[in-house]
Amino acid sequence: MSFDRGNGRGPSFKTAVHRAYGRRVHSFARKANEMNLLRRKSAAVRAGLATMAVGMAATGLIAAAPGEADARPGHWYGAIAISMRTGNAAVAVDYPTVASARRAAIRKCRAYDCKWAVTMDNNCGAAAQNPYTRRWGYAYAPTRFRAEQLARREARGGRTIVWGCTTRPRY
């Protein structure tokens, strides 16, 4: 079937599509419009729920953040995030929960493929990379020296890229 845009030698593209697919073309467009309307409605509902949650948090009816209920007194958490593609690495220490430490490390890493590699609970952590094999190693330990040593061993040589230690509580 030739498409000549209606110059007399054949049906136009629009006519050919309509003949081939019939009303399905129109129902697809209607379905797309319904989906857009549904997205707008769900965005409005989410905004309303967020406003309600902020109000409830301000009045003390719910906790300020979902992960904050897991916070244990005397415990400080840290995390190290690594981007395998770019080689970016970041450390975040002294957060009240594991989840908040992981989020902060990933945010500081500043690459789309950052993943957390180490979490620390009143400990030190380190990440090392072997420059020849590009192999990463990461570890946590009670001291910075031991964490770096274990990370370099896991990377099978190389150098420490990033390290961090959480604040230890004083009892």
N, C-alpha and C positions, 0 to 999 in steps of 0.2 A: 504494500500500500504506500503510495507516495503522498507526501505532505507538501503542498505548494502554497499554503496560506490563503487558499480560496481564489486562485486566479483562473479557475475554470478547468484545470487539468486533473483535479482530484480534490478530495475533501480537505478541509483545513485541519490543522493539528487538533484544535478544540473539538471539532466534529468527530474526528477519528477516535479521540480519547473517550468522548461521550458514547460513541457506538460500541467501543470495546469494553468499557467499564460501566456504562449505564449510570445509574443513580449512585453507585458506590463512590464516585468522585465527590459528589455533593455531600453524601453522608460522612465521608472522611473529613471534609472541611467543617461540617457541623460538629463532629466529634472533637476536632481540634479546638474549636471555639468553646465548647463545653469544658474541655480540659483547662484552657486558659482561665475561664471563669472560676473553675474549681480551685486552681492555684491561687488566684486572687483572694477567694474566700478563705482558703486555708491559711494564707499569710495574715489575713485580718484576724482570724481566730487565734493564731500563734501570738500575734502582737497583744491581743486581749489577755491571753493566758499569762504572757510575760508580765504585763502590767499588774495582773492580779497577784502573781507570785512575788513581785517586788513589794507590793502593798502588804502581803502577808508576812514577808520577811521583815519589813520595817516594824510591824506590830508585834513580831516575835512569835507568830503562829507556826512558822516553819523555820528550818535552819537556813542560813544565808546561802549556802551552796551544798549540792548533793554530797560531795566528797568530804566536807568538813566534819561530818558526823563520825568519820573514821579516825579523826585526829586523836592520838594518844598523848597524854601529858608526858613531857620529858623526852619525847622522840622527835627528832628532826630528820627529814628525808631529803635526799638529793638524787639526781639522775644525770646521765650522760646520753646525749643523742648524737647520732652519726649519720651523715649522708654518704652512701657508698659511691654515688655518681660524682659528686663534686669534691668529696673529701672534707667537707665542713664538719666540724665537731663543736659541741657546746656543752657546758656543764651548768647545772642549776642546783644550788644547795640551800639548806635551811628553810624548807617548806613544811607545813603542818601535816600534809598527807602525801602519799605516794603518787596519787593521780595528779595533784597540783604540781609536784616536782617534775613528773614526766611531761606534762603540758608545757611547763616553762622551758624545759630543755629543748623540746621540739621547736617551740616558738623562737628561741635564741639561735637555733641552728641555721635558720633562714635558707632552707632548700626544700623543694616540694617532696623529696623522697626521704626526709629525715625520719629515723626510727630510733626509739630509745634503746640503748644497749645495756646499760647498767643502772640499777637503782640501789641506793645506799640508805641504811637505817642506822644513824649514829656511827657512820663509818667513813672511809675514804674510798674513792673509785678512780680509775684511770683507764685511758684508751691509748693504745699504741698501734703504729702501723709500720710494716716492713716496706721500705721504699723500693726494693727490688721485686718482690712478689706481690705487692699491694695488698697483702694479707693484714686484716685487722685483728687485734686482740684487746679484750677488755676484761676488767676484774675489779673486785672490791675486797678490801681488807681493813684491819683496824688502824693501820698506819699508811701514810702516803708512800713511803719507800716500798713497803710490801705490795701495795696495790700496783704501783708502777712495775715492779719486778714481775708480778704474775701476768700483767697485761703484755709486757715485752716477751715473756716466755710463750704466751699463747699466740702472739704474732710471729713467733720464731725469729726473733731479732728485731731490729728497727729502733725507733725512738718513740718516746711518749708524746702524743699529740695534745692531750688535755687531761687534767686531773682536777679533783676537788674533794674537799673534806667537809662534812657537816659539823656543826657545833655540837660538842658533847655536853650532856647535862652534868651539873655538879651536884652531887648528893650530899 
